[in-house]
């Protein structure tokens, strides 16, 4: 097991090349310091070799970041802003709120959502150096809803992971969706579908693959 001081991690990270967001990628009114805690954690995760990224020190650094999300359902206009993970524990009340806002808005049916999706959304925002604030185009879909959409459009998969609560279609507020796609592809944590015309990104917790629509 590798044990390193936090200062050593920082030195290694800067030696490798600390990733700093370009000024053109940031909100014009964003006055946050360039080396914020969020940027530091992102740099640790991106700059340190894999062996070090698995060390207890880096796990501790990740734990310092409370995981939160803000989701706005574009169909119902409902908004939820919650901290879904705190001190390594899932916040059940927060998960229930997220599940509700991601329900099938056509039928009103709810389904458990894979928490890996919430972690992906949080981490994408971390790498983008943005707040994890998303507009949701589609969350859970009941089999009946999915079949109806599949019959109406070839862009809807017959065995969509939306039916299992393992997929979500989003756009990040204040961030270009094509750049969000690039971050999701680099992460390699599941399926990534980019729909340019409709301006949204599909991510899921299935096998790694990508497509455009």
Steps between C-alpha positions, in 0.01 A plus 500: 500500500634845407502776762588852393460834666257742344788739427678222309187442294491872419868506397458194279191649345666828414806321365277306262306806400206631700200531264363852516181597315548756226349840563281450191343193663381686807194713563581870431370595844678213674729660756601181678874459563670297228634253755176432682454181701293362214775574249756349739304177535449484127873547452581227748273254322616597149870558558608227740584156353244226549702328774502819705137581423403182683700589809331575836615863483327566170192313620503733799529801270202375300308459825545867580273585210136469591305367205200700394276548198245743370257354249221678314243287320435671166154342471358577845720800593571328832834582657693310765830606655642247745815359655471132412823374658647619826793353692493194279132431572209521258237751611179304466268802511702662221492183291123487540470859375723426201300187420179698508617776267636235260173305487324418174309827463256341255380226736610639834680173580820508703788254492825476700779690323852361479707718735787465255316751280501758778871446553566536128307828487685632803841401363432643154420833662820473704711448188313781322561727801130578519226454755319169449188669363319311226184519296348153465337399174440137595555290808308183575266365232244229561503212249168627363636852446822371347309276258286793391805720443687218325212451258499872427876547460794284396713701742342327800647158579258213548692379805590844628682524833256779587257218587745375765573841652852479360491781244435872493481767229627839612663828413715693745389855570755749367724242332524385141353154451769395252764572763300306755497211252879517472535478877261205518688318223830558676356364824402172333246404764212389282302585189518852359260627235517855366189648339618820335169617354315462829803615701515229763729223616403144589713325760443161657665238718507231232799387296732763360382609153409822319273626223350815355146588418 
